[in-house]
Amino acid sequence: MTKLLLSIHVLAAIVTVGSITVAASMFPRYALRALDGTEGAGRSAGVAALLHRVCYGYALGGIVVPVFGIATGAALGVLTDAWLIVSLVLTVIAAVLLGFAILPGQRLLLAEGEDALAEEAARPTATRLTMLTGIFNLIWAVVVVLMIVRPGSTTSV
């Protein structure tokens, strides 16, 4: 049963978190292109809207990642290990960052595009969003390393 739980946890993480990290990283570039008023701005607006939907949809689906992670940790008897607790705290931080900063920032840029604001007005929002997405991605990189290395584990080498 532990292998099944771990398999679902890893597959869900790859599909959901991987998709969010890529889509969120690409979003600011397309959102700004949509606002610049040049040829192809309409296509860029469509791509930005699609990337936002990918982030939102996979964020909802990503809830299964910590659920199956906790179930796997319980089955392995490692719920009190420091590496797992740190990973869970980082996961909560990443979820809060996504839910309260990245997704709202994306919605704001999409709304600015609908209001036909100048690209210069959207640039600070896009820059902030790019920074937050980088932090989000870095948090997930740390979580992945913790999941692989598992400091203090008898199986880490």
Secondary structure, 3 states (H helix, E strand, C coil): CHHHHHHHHHHHHHHHHHHHHHHHHHHHHHHHHHHCCCCCHHHHHHHHHHHHHHHHHHHHHCCHHHHHHHHHHHHHCCCCCHHHHHHHHHHHHHHHHHHHHHHHHHHHHHHHHHCCCCHHHHHHHHHHHHHHHHHHHHHHHHHHHHHHHCCCCCCCC
